[in-house]
Amino acid sequence: MSQILEAWKTRARRLKAETYALYLAYRDPRVSWAARIVAACVVAYAFSPIDLVPDFIPVLGYLDDLVLVPLGITLALKMIPAEVMAECRTRAQAEMGAGKPTNWAAVAVIVVIWLALAVLAVLLVRRLVNQ
């Protein structure tokens, strides 16, 4: 059982490193706009605290993370030049080895987007109730 747990932990670390490498590739000027959009969506979804299917729902809650994120990464990797990804992976490993990288601007943008969506949802519900 502990071998299975260790294998999952290793996969999770690799997935996190690959996601951070995608973030670095997204910022690289050699990457096409289409690849940047896909990479940005994948990274935003992977690092967002809110999922398409909430994690508290048994099985389905984690299924979206186990399926959507790897599929998105696969799609983005097909669109990004291999030499760019190789450089980004090396840089991601170096930066993650030095400590967890934090981009507070990205955190702020994600929080603002989710707050705006929450406000819109409240306004919509209020409007429907008052009709």
N, C-alpha and C positions, 0 to 999 in steps of 0.2 A: 504494500500500500504506500509506503514512504517513497518507493521508486517512482510510482505514478505521480505522486504529489511533486516530487522534484522535477520530473519531466514537464509537468504543467507550469511550474515556476520558471523553468528555463525557457519554455515557449513564450510565456508572458513577458519575460525580460527581452527576448528577441523581438517580439511584436512591438514593445514600447520603444526599443532602439530603432526599429524600422520606421515607426511612425515619426520619431524625431528626425530621422534622416530625410523622410519625405518633407517635413517642415523646412529643413535646410534646403532641399532641392527646390521647393516652391519659391524660395527667395533668390535662386540662382538665375541670372539673366539668360543663360543658355537654354533654359527650359521654355517650351512653347506656352502660349497663353492657355490653350485647351488643357494641357497637362497641369498647369498651375491651378486652374479652377478645380480640376478633379482632386489634386493633392490637397488643396486648401479645404475642400469639403470633407475629405477623409480625415484629415488632421483635426479639423474642428469637431467632427462627430466623435472621433476617438477620445479627445480630451474634454469634451463637453460633459458636465455633470448630469445632464438630462439626456436620457436615451429615448429612442423611438418607442420601445417597449420597456416600461419600468422594470428594474432588476428584482423588485420584490415579487413579481409574478413568477411562480415556479416554472422552471425550464425555459419558457419563452423569454423571460427577462434577460437571461444571459445568452440566449441563442442569437439575438441580433448582434451582440458584440462578437460572438464566435463566427458569425457568417458575414455580416455586412462589412466589418472593418477589414478582415482579410481579403474579401472580394474587392473592396475599394483600393486597398494597397496593391493588389495584383493588377488592377486596371491602370492605376497611376504608374506603376513600374513599367508597364508596356509602353507608356507614352513618354517616359523620361529617358534621355540618353544614358546608356550603361556607364560611361565614364563619369558622368555627373553623379550618378547614384553611388558609384564606388568612392568618390571623394567625400560625398555627404555621409556615407556610412562610417568612413574613417573618422571624420570630424565629429559625428554623433557619439561614437564610442569614446573618443578622447574627452569630449565635454561631459558625457554622462559618467565617465570614470572619475572626473574631478568633482563631481557632485551633481545634484539634480538641477538642470537648467530651468530657469523660470522666466517666462516672458509675461510681465505684468500687463503690458498693453493688450496682448491677446486675451488674457484673463478678463480684463476690463471690457473688451468688446463682446466676449461671450456672455458675460453677466448682463451687460446693457441689452443685448438682443433678447435674452430670456426674460428680463424684467419687462421689456417692451411687449413681448408676446403675452406675458401674464396680465399686464394692464389692458391690452386689447381684449383678452378673454373675459376679464371682469366687466369691461364696458359692454361687450356683446351680450353677456348674460344679463346684465342690468337692463339693457335695452329690451331684451326679450321678455323679461319679467314685467317691465312697466307697460307693455303693450296691451 
